[in-house]
Amino acid sequence: MPKSEIIITDNKVYHLGLKKDQLAPNIFLVGDPARCYKITEHFDAIQHEVKKREFVTLTGMYQNQPMSVIGTGIGTDNVEIALMEMYTVLEFDFTTQERLHEKPTVNIIRVGTSGGVQADLAAGTMAIARYALGMDSTGFYYDHQTVDETITAIEKQADQILDNTIDSTSRFKGKIYTYASKASQVIIDALIHQAEKREVPYSVGITASSPGFYGPSARIVDGIQNTVPNIKHELAKLSVDNNRVINMEMESSLLFHLCDALSYRAGTICPIISNPYSSADLIDYDQTIRDAIELALGAMVEVINRPA
């Protein structure tokens, strides 16, 4: 087995800037670094605050449990860096650069925002991901196999939908492929339980992870032609084993894919802030984000208290 190529400088991982004792195994991931502080407003104490490049990490205590929040910035490429360096902090000896024998139980909940895909899901609905559809290419660089037939069926149907939507004259016809991944059932269950307990509207299904905010999400910008037009409307047709695409965001596909490979428990909750069939955006954005944070905090405590 070749030596792991982890990068440690001054006893810190390269991009996150974290030392061994500055990360808890119970982690919230957010795209917007400013949202880190909205989560830690609920913490009982904060022991560490580390800022490096676009990454922000806060570690402290919530209801007597150690927890961290990491602001990754936008996209699966940033999530890849964060996850691999979290893995390094939690499972490697920085001196020998060898993997430790003891493996922690790691719980990760992403708290994000998303655009709606389905006409019947109003802005303000909490989208809880059971599966993620990766339209990014990052996941292809981690060859983790799956025995989940639903994942295989989602990939096949999504590839067909996207290819059928691309014009026959496009140079990219037949070149856009997807991968699918699955959230951890224990976190799905906890998020559902918290939403029902607090009487917050929610939907469970497939989160589509786009590699970009404009063209890859089919936003029209004058002077630019999108390869896949009307992508939200087309993905709304996807349905496998009663799982349909309910929202679009930019991080969950790689999160679930890598966490499954690492045997980490991971899930995502994203408020739907817009409906593609309606011009009405979410009215109280801040309150909906607060609701998502409270659901995620409650779910994390619930998950910690369940056996691995």
N, C-alpha and C positions, 0 to 999 in steps of 0.2 A: 504494500500500500504506500503510494507516494506521500510525502509530508504535506500536510495542509498548508495552503498558501494564504494564511491569515496575516493581516498587517497590523502590528502593534507598535505604536510610537509613544514613548514616555508612559508606558503602562496603560495606554488607552487605545481603543479601537479607532481606526483611521478616520472614518467619516462622522460617526456619532460622538466621538470624543469621550466615551464612557470608560470608567475604570470598573474593575470586577465587582465592587460593592455598590455600584450606582444604578443597578437595574433590578427591579422586582420581577418574579415570574408571572405576575398577573398584569397584563399590559393592555392599555387602550391605544389604538392607533387613530390618528386624525390626519387629514390632508392639510388643513389650515393650521399652522403652528399657533395662531392666536386662540384656537379652540382648546389647546392644552390647558390654558388658564381657566377657561370656563368649566372644565372638568375638575381641576384641582381646587376650585372654590369650595367644593364639597368635601375635600380631604380634611382630616383632623390635624395633619401635620405634613410638612414637606421637608425632607432631609437633603435632597439634591436637586439642583437646577443646572443643566448643562446645555450650552448652545454651541453648535459647531456647523459652519456652513448654513444650509437651509434647515437643518435638523434642530429640534428642541426636545429635550427630555426632562421631565419632572418626575421625581420619585418620592413617595411618602406613604402615609397610612390612611386607610379608610375603613372604619368599623373594625379596627384592630387587625386589618389585613394589609400586608405590603402591596403597593400598587405603583405602576409607572404609567405615564402618558407620553407618547412620542408623536410629535408633529413631523410628518415625513415630507410635506410638500406634495405636489400633484404627480400621479402616474405610477404605473407598475415598476418602472425602472428605479424610482426612489424607494418604493416598498421593498424591492429586491435587496438594495443596499442595507436598508434598516433591518430586515429580517436576518440576513446573513451575519450582520454584526451583532444583533441580539443573540443569535445562536452562538457566536463566538464568546460573548460575555458570559452567557449562562452555562456553556458546556465545554469550554477549553481552559487549559492552564496557560496563562500568558507567558510564563517563563519557558516552559518546554514546548509550547505550541501544540501540545497533544490533547486529544479529547479526554475528558474526565470519565471515570467509570460510572459515577452516580449521575443519573439523568433527572432533572427536575420536571414536575408537572407544570406545563406552561399553558396559560389561558390568555387568548388574545381576542379582543372585541374591537372591531373597527366602527367608529362613529362618524359617519360622513353625511353628505347631502347628495341628492340625485334628481334626475329628471324622470318624469313619468313616461310610460309607454302605452298603458292601457287606458281606454276612454272611461272605464268605470271606476278608476282609482283617483279620487280627488286629491288635490294638493293638500298636504298635511298628514296623509296616510304614512305610517311607518312601514317601509319596505324591509322585511326580514329575509335575508338570502338563505335559501336551502342549497341552491347551486349558483355558480357563477359561470358566465360564458366569456371567455377571454378572446377579445378581438385584437389584443396586443400580441407581440411576438415574444415577450420576455419568458413566458412559461415554457416555450419550446426548447429553451436552453437547459432545462432540468428534466431529464428523462425519467420521470416517475410514472410507473404504470398504474392502471386502475382495473379493478374487477367489477366496478359499478356499471351495469348495463345502461342505466339512465344517462350517465356521462357520455358514453359512446353514442347513444341515440341523439343526445343534444348536439354533439359535435357534427354528426352527419346531417341532421336537419338544418342546422345553422349554416353549414357550408353550402348546402343546396340553395337556401334562401338568398344568401349573399351573392352567390354566383349567378343565379337567375335574375338578380336585380341589376347586375353590371351589364352595360351595353356591350354588344358583341364586337364593337369596333375598339373597345378599350384595350390598351396594352397590358392591363392588369386582370383581364378576364381569366379566371381559373387560377389566380395566384393569391387570393386572399383566403386564408384558412383560420380556423378557430380551435380552441381547446376549452374543455369544461373542467370544473373542479367542484368539490362539495364542501360545505361548511360542516362543522362538528355538531352532531345531533344534540349533545348535551347543552350546547350554547343556543342552538335554535329553540329548544324546549324552554330554556330559561328566559329568553327574550319574549317568546310568546306568552309565557306565564306572567311576566312583568307587565306586558301590554294589556292583558286581560284583567289583571289585578287593578291596574290604574285606569281601566276603561279608555284606553287610547286606541284609535282605529289603526289597524295594521293589515298587511297582506304578506303572505309567504310565497316565494317563488324563485325565479331565476333573475339574478342581477347580471346585466350585460356590462362588461368592463371595456370601455372604449380607449383607444390609445391617444385620443386627442379630443379637445373640447369643440372644435369647429367642424372641419371637414369629416373626421371620423364619426362625429355625432350628427352628420348631415345638416349642419347649420348652413344656411345659404349666405354667401358673401359675394357681392357683385364682383365680377372679374375672375372668379375662381370656379372651376367645375369639379363637383364632387364625383368620385368614382362610384360610390354606392348612394344613390339618391333615396330619400325617404326611408332611411334605415330604421327609425323607430317604428314606423307603420309596418314595415316588413317584418321586423323582429316580433311585433305584437302577434303575428300569426303562429309563432313557434309554440308548440305544446307537446310535452313528452311526459307521459305518466302523470297527468294532471298538474304538471309544472309548466307555467307559462312565464315569459319574460315580463317582469313587472316594472323594472326601472333600469336606468343607465347611469353608471358612474365610472370611475377610472382606476380602481385599485384592487377590488376583491378577487379577481380571477387568480392573480399571482399569489395573493395572501393565502387562499385556500389550497392552491396547488403545492406551494412550498411547505405550508404547515402540515399538510397530510404526509408529505415526505419525511418531515421531522418528527411526526407523531405529536404535534402541538394541537391543542383544541382552539379552533378559531371560528369566528362568526362575524356578521356585519349587520348593522342596523342603520338605515339611511332614510330620513324623511324625504318624501316626494315633494319637491318644491314647485313643480310645474306639471301641467297636463298638456300633451301635444295637440289635443283636440279642442282645447279651450284657451282663450287669451288671458284668463284669470290666473295670475300667479298667487303663491301663498301670501296671505295677508300678514300674518304674524310670524315672520321667519324666526325671530329670536326666541319666541316662546316654544316653537316647534323643536328647535335645536335643544333647548333646555329639557323638553320632554324626552327627547332621544337620549340625552346624557343621563337623566335620572333612570330611564329604563335600563341603560347599559350598566350603570353602577349597581342597580338592584340585581341584574342578571349575573354580574361578575361575582358578587357575594354568594349568590345561589350556587353558581358553578363551583366555586372554591370549596363549598361545603358538601359537594357530591364526590363520590370516589372516582378516581381516574379510570 
